[in-house]
Amino acid sequence: MARTIRNIIETLVFPVGTRHELIPLQIPACQPLREADVDVCGRTEAPQGYRVERYDPDSHEILYLLDGAGKLSTPDKTVDVHPSQVLLLPSGTLYSYECTTPQWRIVWFHVMNTGMWLVLEGHQPSAREAAMMRQVDQAVGELLAESVRPEVGSSRLMALYAEEIVLYLGREVAAGDNPRARRMRQRLHELWTFVNANLHEIWNVPAMAERLHMSQAQFHRTCLRYEGCSPMHKVFLLRMQRAEQMLVTYDYPLKLIAEGVGYGTPFAFSNAFKRYKGVSPMHYRSRRTQRRPLETNTTPEKPEDL
């Protein structure tokens, strides 16, 4: 007998044999997914009869159909869906999808109507050929495997896979962009490439907006839409990612690392890094045992020249 769950926003029909694997978003390693406003996500294998109906939901859903086939229904039409397709199911709409073959396998994400997901707002539910299905499925599988594997580096690998998932989902959503949106993404990419190459400089919203010939307010809105975060948070992430790389690769003193990623003092850098990783830079470095030592009798390049 199928299990049916009903509430004011959805009806879920799970036949016997349905199996869910949820990504454990509550653990620290899944922070990249939480920061991207992914609300809940996972993999599901289910037999024929599996059905989901959503009524005016407040979150978007992105669903990859890996195996099997099904139907996507809206008040206006019903279309067949097949493996290699992605279903883009915006908030504020009415839709249902179901399995019509003996078995199907899906990977799905519920994301809030914020940041990079705002591009889905106002659209109708649709199915199209997926651009990033293989990459997303592989990253989800590896993340789930590491979540139950108590080995050295599992948490770090989970965080990397979580970052991959966010990036691939962003590309998937962007694949349906119009030419204007693609041009805007390219302009932002060029900006962040330049910022990343000059992290030691002082960056602020006015300076970055000027490079894009935008007002500060327009730049802020654009960054929220296409990056999923504010401009200064994006700079913060670039700086912390560079600092993390340097901490685990070289034995530079904190002063050099701080200067190289744009912080005036080791104290300011340490506070920022602790917000990012939850531990101090020295504690983070001490957990790494395979750093590349500096050559003796040489003067190291400053980090900003790397």
N, C-alpha and C positions, 0 to 999 in steps of 0.2 A: 504494500500500500504506500502511495506517495505521501510525503509529508508536505502539508500546505501551511504556509505562514502568511497571514494577512495583517496589514496595518493601513494607516491612512495614506501612505505614499507608495506602497508596493504590495504585490502578491507574489510569493515565491512557492513554486511547486518542485519539490525534490523527490524524485522516485527512489525506491530502494536501490541501493548500489551507487548513489551519488557520493562522490568523495571530494572534499574541499581541502586545500592546503593554503592557509592564510600566511602572508608575509608578516612576521612579528614586528609591526611598526613601533611597538612600545619600547624596544630595546635601543640602546644608544647607537649601535652601528647603523640603524636605519634612519638616522637623522636626516640624510639628504632627501629621503622620500617625504618625511614630515615637513621639512622646510619648503618643499615644493607643493605643499598642501594636498598631498595624496592622503585621502581619508581612510580607505580600506582597499586591499588588493590581494590577489591570490590566483591560484590555479584550480580548475574544477574539471573533473571527469564525471560524466553523467550519462545514463541511458535515455532512450526515447521517452518523452513525456516531461523532461526537464523544461520548466517554463518560468520566465520572469516577466512581470508586468510592473511598470512604474508610472505613477500618476503625479505629474508636476513635481518631480524631485528637485531638491535644492543643490544637487551636485551633478556634474557630468559623469558619464561612464565611457570608458574606452575599452573595447573588448576585441581580442584577437581570436579568431576561430582557427584552431590548429588542426583538428581532425574532425570528420563528420560533416554534417550539413544541417541546415535549419531554416527558419523563417524569421524575418523581421517585419513586424506589423506596426502601422501607425493608423490614426483615424482615416487617412486618405488612401493608403495602399498597403499591400503585402508583397514583399520581395523575398526570393530565395537567397540564402547566403551559403557560402561554401568555403572550404579550407583556403587559406592564404588571404582571406579578407579581414578587414578591421571594421568594426562597427563604432561609429562616432555618435554618441547618444547624449545630446545636450540637456542641461537642466531646464526646468520649466516646460517640458514637452510630455506627451503621452505616447508610450510605446511598449511593445512586448517583443520578446524573442524566445524561441523554443527550439529544441532538438527534434529533428524529424527522421533521424537515422538511428540504427540500433545503439550507437554510442557517439559521443562527441567529447572533445577536449578543448577547453578555452582558458585564456589568461585574461584577467579583467582588472580594471582600476577604476575606483571612484575618486574623482578629483574635484576640489572646490572651485567655485567660479571666481577665481582670483589669478593674478599673475599671468603666466604663460597660457593658462587655460581659458582666459577671457576671450580668446579668438573663437571658441566654440559657442559663445553666447549668441542667441538670436537665430541659430541655424536649426534645421530640422534633422531628425534622426536619419542616418544614412549608412550605407555599406559601400566600401570600395576596396580595391586591391591594396594590401598592406605594403608599406615601404620598409618597415623596421621589424617585422614579425619575428624573423629568425633571431635577430640580435636580442630582442626583448625576451623571447622565450628562453634563450640560453642564459641570459643574465639572471632571470627569475629562478631558473633551475639551480644555478650555481649558488645564488644567495640562500635558497631554501636548504641546499645541501650543507653549506657552511653553518647554518643556524643550529644544526644538530650534530656538528662535528667539533668536539672539544679539543682542537689542536692549536698549536702555536700559529698565530696570525689569522685565525678564523674571523675575529671581529673586524680586523682591518680589511680583509677580503670582502666581507659583507658590506662594509661601507663603500668600497670601490664598486661592487656590483650595484648597490643602491644608486650611486652617482650615475653609473652607466644607464640604468633603467630610466632615470629622469631625463637624461640627455636624449636617449632614443625615443622616448615618448614625445619630447619636445620636437624632434625631427618629424615624427609621424604626424603630429598635428600641423606642423609647418608645411608638410608636403601638399596640403590642400590650400595653401595660401594663394592669394591672387598676386599678380606681378608687383603691385605696390608693396605688399607685405614682404615679399621676398627681397625687394630692394632695401627695405628698412632693416631687415635682418642682416643683410650684407653690410650696411653702413655700421650697424652696431658691432658686428664681428670685426670690422676694420678698427673701430675705436678700441675694443677690448684687446686686440692684438697689440696695438700701440701702447696702451696702458700697461699691459703685462710686460712689455719690453722696457718699461721705464717706471717700475714700481717704486724706485727710490725717490721719485719726484713727488711734489705735493699735489694731490689730486682732490678736486672738489667739484660740486655740481656745476657751478658757473663755467669752470675751465672746460669740462667735458661737453657741456651743452654748446659752448662756443665752437668747439671743433666740429660739431654736427650741424652748426648753423641753426640751432633750435633755441626757443625760449627755455628757461629752466623748468617751467611747469610742463611744457610739452615733452621735454627730455625725460622727466620723472615718469610721466604717464607711459611713454613709449617703452621705457626700461621695465616698468611693472608688467606691461602687456607681453613683451617678447622675451624677457629674462626671468620673470617671476619674482623679482626682488627690486629693491630701490637701487639707484646708481651707486651710492656709497657702500651698500652691502655687497654689491658685485665687486667693488674694489677691495673690500675687506676679504672676500673669499679668495680673490686672486693673490693677495698678499699672504694669506695664511697657507694657501697651497704651496706657494714658493718657499715660505719659511719651513714648512713641514718637510719638503724635499731636501732643503739644505741641512736641517737638523739631523736627518737620518743618513745623509751622504757624506757630510764633511764635519770636521771638528772645529769649525769657526767659532770664535767667542760670540756671545750673544750680542755684543755691541755691534759687530760687523753685520750680523744677520739683521738686527733691528734697522741699521742704516740702509741696508740693501733693499728692504721691503717697505721703507718709507716711514719708520718710526724714529722719533728724535732721541729716545732713551731706551735702554734695555728694560726699564721698569714698565714703560708704556707698551712696549712690545710684549712683554710677559703677560700683562693683564689681558691684552687682546688675544693672545694665543690660548690663554686659559679659558676665555669665553668660547673659543672655537673648539678646543679639544677636551676641555674639562680638567686638564692637568697643566702644570707649568712646562715651559720648554725644556728645562733640565730634566724634569721627571720623564717627559716623553722621550727625550734622547737616551736616558739611562736604560730604557726598556729595549733599546735597539742595540744589538751586540755585533752587528756586521757592518759598521760604517767604514767608508774608505778613508784611511788616515791621510793627512797631509804629508807631502814629501818634506823631508828635513832639509834645512839649509836653503830654503826657498821662501820667497815672500809671496803669500797667496794673493790671487786677484781679489779685489773687492767684489762682494756678492753682486753688486749692480752691474758688473762687467761680464757676468757669466752669460 
